[in-house]
Amino acid sequence: SQQGEEDPQALSIQEGENATMNCSYKTSINNLQWYRQNSGRGLVHLILIRSNEREKHSGRLRVTLDTSKKSSSLLITASRAADTASYFCATESGGSYIPTFGRGTSLIVHP
Amino acid sequence: EPEVTQTPSHQVTQMGQEVILRCVPISNHLYFYWYRQILGQKVEFLVSFYNNEISEKSEIFDDQFSVERPDGSNFTLKIRSTKLEDSAMYFCASNFGGHRSYEQYFGPGTRLTVT
């Protein structure tokens, strides 16, 4: 299975702290993406990292990819209450443009 | 900023009835997708559509499901005879596809409740 699995399932932190979420997958990928989903809403694309990349930044977000360990991490620095959401990793492989989602990490940032 | 829109936001239907969920993808996108998310579970791929035909579909997308792009803007998902287990959020997504972009832009979803 190409399925990414996020860890932890739930994370609760205080505003200003950093939040780190991890994603592991089973077989070789073309790219890995992180999405955010606010409660009852659609998914919002955050970052795409390709298999030949090791790290990407976007604002307060930092994503790393370790293909030897088949894992990725999403770091949100200086978290805000508005970052409260579920975060999903999604992997794509082969010739498919279909992302396969994990179950997500539920992040709660307390003000 | 252009966005994917979906209607209705919430649809309640009785078991056995047909439903059509509607989506308006971003206008210059070429690939269109439907996903579903049963409450509390992961997002699951249903079908992708390109050049007026299905390009990929999952095991979930059986004969009860169909998709159509009836005009230049709408993209619809039809469930012919709904079952209780079809209750879920249904998300439409679109992107350029190919080498231009893997990122998919998701709509806000339609909550389908089958009673």
Contacts between the chains, C-beta under 8 A, distances in Angstrom:
chain1	res1	chain2	res2	distance
A	30	B	102	7.8
A	31	B	102	5.8
A	33	B	102	7.1
A	33	B	103	7.0
A	35	B	106	7.9
A	40	B	89	7.9
A	40	B	109	7.9
A	40	B	111	7.9
A	41	B	108	5.8
A	41	B	109	7.0
A	42	B	4	7.8
A	42	B	91	5.5
A	42	B	106	4.0
A	42	B	107	5.5
A	42	B	108	4.6
A	42	B	109	5.1
A	43	B	43	6.8
A	43	B	91	6.9
A	43	B	93	7.9
A	43	B	106	4.4
A	44	B	106	7.2
A	45	B	103	4.8
A	45	B	104	6.7
A	45	B	105	7.0
A	45	B	106	7.7
A	48	B	102	5.9
A	48	B	103	5.7
A	88	B	42	7.5
A	88	B	43	6.8
A	92	B	102	6.1
A	96	B	56	6.6
A	97	B	31	6.6
A	97	B	48	7.0
A	97	B	95	7.6
A	97	B	97	5.6
A	97	B	98	7.9
A	97	B	102	6.1
A	98	B	33	7.5
A	98	B	45	5.1
A	98	B	48	6.2
A	98	B	56	5.9
A	99	B	45	7.6
A	99	B	102	7.8
A	99	B	104	6.9
A	100	B	45	7.1
A	101	B	42	5.0
A	101	B	43	4.3
A	101	B	44	7.6
A	102	B	42	6.3
A	103	B	41	7.3
A	103	B	42	4.7
A	104	B	42	6.8
